[in-house]
Amino acid sequence: MTDETILLAPIAEADLARLEGLVADPEQLGPFQWFGWRDPGRFRRTWAEDGLLSDERSVLAVRVGGEFAGFVAWRRMNAATNAPYWNIGIQLRPEVRGRGIGTAAQRLLVDYLFAHSPVMRLEADTETGNHAEQRALEKCGFTREGVQRALTFRDGQWRDVVRYGLLRTDPRG
């Protein structure tokens, strides 16, 4: 990928094999995202139903130079019935990590979600040891809100997770 233009786009049918490969391969997922084998066809089935774009959860491709580099996702959460917000996440192919692409893609996602939904809050969670993702979120303007103990189970252990939040009114990085 010589062209470093980063953009978000709906998942195309041609992306599905790479998307499924990314989420099914422990080597591609990296040390913080492998939670064991899961249904390999879930993305393809959901894509056939709604293109992976719904009112409750959605996925967009991260493209670098026009090529599939990973994805961003968000899902609706509710603090109360009248107070929805989005929880966001990202997964990149190993060969594009460490180049600022994740930070740029998350900035694009923040802008997109605040432009196209009336939510006041976005949040993201990452394991306490995932320092690269913590830096990326902070560069996007997210505030570290605290640690939730033993929130996720991975590789035989309960793991602590750092919660980050960004309000529509917060300054952005």
C-alpha positions as CSV (number, residue, x, y, z in Angstrom):
1,M,0.0,0.0,0.0
2,T,1.9,3.0,-1.2
3,D,-1.1,5.4,-1.2
4,E,-1.8,6.2,2.4
5,T,-5.2,7.8,1.9
6,I,-7.4,6.5,4.7
7,L,-11.1,6.4,4.4
8,L,-14.1,4.5,5.8
9,A,-16.6,2.8,3.5
10,P,-19.4,0.2,3.7
11,I,-18.1,-3.4,3.5
12,A,-18.2,-4.6,-0.1
13,E,-18.9,-8.2,-1.0
14,A,-15.3,-8.5,-2.1
15,D,-14.2,-7.5,1.4
16,L,-16.0,-10.4,3.2
17,A,-13.2,-13.0,2.7
18,R,-10.6,-10.6,4.2
19,L,-12.9,-9.6,7.0
20,E,-13.7,-13.2,7.9
21,G,-10.0,-14.1,7.7
22,L,-9.1,-11.2,9.9
23,V,-11.5,-12.1,12.7
24,A,-10.9,-15.8,12.5
25,D,-7.1,-15.9,12.6
26,P,-5.4,-15.5,16.0
27,E,-2.2,-14.3,14.3
28,Q,-4.0,-11.5,12.5
29,L,-6.1,-10.5,15.5
30,G,-3.1,-10.0,17.7
31,P,-2.7,-10.5,21.5
32,F,-5.7,-8.5,22.6
33,Q,-8.5,-9.7,20.4
34,W,-8.3,-13.5,20.2
35,F,-11.2,-14.9,22.2
36,G,-11.4,-18.3,20.6
37,W,-13.1,-19.7,17.6
38,R,-16.4,-18.1,16.7
39,D,-19.0,-18.6,14.0
40,P,-17.0,-17.9,10.8
41,G,-20.0,-17.0,8.7
42,R,-21.6,-14.4,11.0
43,F,-20.4,-11.4,9.0
44,R,-21.3,-12.9,5.7
45,R,-24.9,-13.7,6.9
46,T,-25.3,-10.2,8.5
47,W,-23.9,-8.5,5.4
48,A,-26.5,-10.4,3.2
49,E,-29.3,-9.1,5.5
50,D,-28.3,-5.5,6.0
51,G,-24.8,-4.8,4.6
52,L,-23.5,-4.7,8.2
53,L,-25.2,-1.4,8.7
54,S,-28.1,-1.3,11.2
55,D,-29.6,1.0,13.8
56,E,-28.1,-1.3,16.6
57,R,-24.6,-2.2,15.3
58,S,-22.6,-1.5,12.2
59,V,-19.2,-2.2,10.5
60,L,-17.3,-0.1,8.0
61,A,-14.2,-1.0,6.1
62,V,-11.0,0.9,6.8
63,R,-9.4,1.4,3.4
64,V,-5.8,2.5,2.8
65,G,-5.1,3.4,-0.7
66,G,-8.4,1.8,-1.7
67,E,-7.4,-1.6,-0.2
68,F,-9.2,-3.3,2.8
69,A,-7.0,-2.6,5.8
70,G,-9.4,-3.6,8.6
71,F,-12.6,-2.4,10.0
72,V,-14.3,-0.1,12.5
73,A,-17.5,-1.0,14.3
74,W,-20.0,0.5,16.7
75,R,-22.9,-0.7,18.7
76,R,-25.7,1.0,20.4
77,M,-25.6,1.1,24.2
78,N,-28.1,2.7,26.5
79,A,-27.4,4.4,29.8
80,A,-31.2,4.9,30.0
81,T,-34.0,4.4,27.6
82,N,-33.7,8.0,26.3
83,A,-29.9,8.2,26.4
84,P,-28.3,6.0,23.8
85,Y,-24.6,6.2,23.0
86,W,-22.2,4.3,20.8
87,N,-19.4,1.9,21.9
88,I,-16.8,1.8,19.1
89,G,-14.0,-0.6,18.2
90,I,-11.4,-1.2,15.5
91,Q,-9.4,-4.1,14.1
92,L,-6.6,-3.7,11.5
93,R,-4.6,-6.2,9.6
94,P,-1.1,-6.7,11.2
95,E,0.8,-5.2,8.3
96,V,-0.8,-1.8,8.6
97,R,-0.5,-1.4,12.4
98,G,1.9,1.0,13.9
99,R,1.6,3.7,11.2
100,G,-1.2,5.9,12.6
101,I,-3.9,4.4,10.5
102,G,-5.9,3.2,13.5
103,T,-5.8,6.7,15.0
104,A,-6.9,8.3,11.7
105,A,-9.6,5.7,11.1
106,Q,-11.0,6.3,14.6
107,R,-11.0,10.0,14.1
108,L,-13.0,9.5,10.9
109,L,-15.4,7.3,12.8
110,V,-15.9,9.8,15.6
111,D,-16.6,12.6,13.0
112,Y,-19.0,10.3,11.1
113,L,-21.0,9.2,14.2
114,F,-21.3,12.7,15.6
115,A,-22.4,14.0,12.2
116,H,-25.0,11.3,11.5
117,S,-26.4,10.5,14.9
118,P,-27.6,12.7,17.8
119,V,-25.7,10.8,20.5
120,M,-23.9,12.9,23.1
121,R,-21.4,10.2,24.0
122,L,-19.0,7.7,22.4
123,E,-17.1,5.2,24.4
124,A,-14.4,2.6,23.8
125,D,-12.9,-0.2,25.9
126,T,-9.5,-1.8,25.7
127,E,-7.4,-4.1,27.9
128,T,-5.1,-2.4,30.3
129,G,-2.1,-3.8,28.5
130,N,-3.1,-2.5,25.0
131,H,-1.1,0.7,25.2
132,A,-1.1,1.4,21.5
133,E,-4.9,1.5,21.4
134,Q,-5.0,3.7,24.6
135,R,-2.6,6.2,22.8
136,A,-4.7,6.2,19.7
137,L,-7.9,6.9,21.6
138,E,-6.3,9.7,23.6
139,K,-5.0,11.2,20.3
140,C,-8.6,11.2,19.1
141,G,-9.7,13.2,22.2
142,F,-11.1,10.4,24.3
143,T,-10.7,10.7,28.1
144,R,-9.6,7.8,30.2
145,E,-12.5,7.3,32.6
146,G,-11.3,4.4,34.7
147,V,-10.5,0.7,34.9
148,Q,-13.1,-2.0,35.0
149,R,-11.8,-5.0,36.8
150,A,-12.1,-8.5,35.4
151,L,-14.4,-7.4,32.6
152,T,-13.3,-9.7,29.8
153,F,-12.1,-13.3,29.7
154,R,-9.3,-14.1,27.3
155,D,-6.6,-16.8,27.1
156,G,-7.7,-18.5,30.4
157,Q,-7.7,-15.3,32.5
158,W,-10.0,-12.5,33.5
159,R,-8.7,-9.2,32.2
160,D,-9.1,-5.6,33.3
161,V,-10.3,-3.1,30.8
162,V,-9.8,0.7,30.5
163,R,-12.9,2.6,29.6
164,Y,-12.6,5.8,27.5
165,G,-15.3,8.3,26.7
166,L,-15.7,11.2,24.3
167,L,-18.6,13.7,24.5
168,R,-19.8,15.6,21.5
169,T,-18.8,18.8,23.3
170,D,-15.2,17.6,24.2
171,P,-12.3,19.0,22.2
172,R,-10.9,16.4,19.8
173,G,-7.4,15.5,19.0
